[in-house]
């Protein structure tokens, strides 16, 4: 039986990705890069992907018709 999550928020710790890719950088450089990426990242594809996956799940698993 599946254990469902209470918080369905999707998050990404950008500074963690920077550190993973470039562990040689100092804290100030990591903050600078993370700030830049934060303001440039496009979340629309994630939103659209979530909508598509929701519709697929509802149609396939819950046997409801699509809203489209």
Order of alpha helices (4+ residues) and beta strands (2+ residues): alpha-alpha-alpha
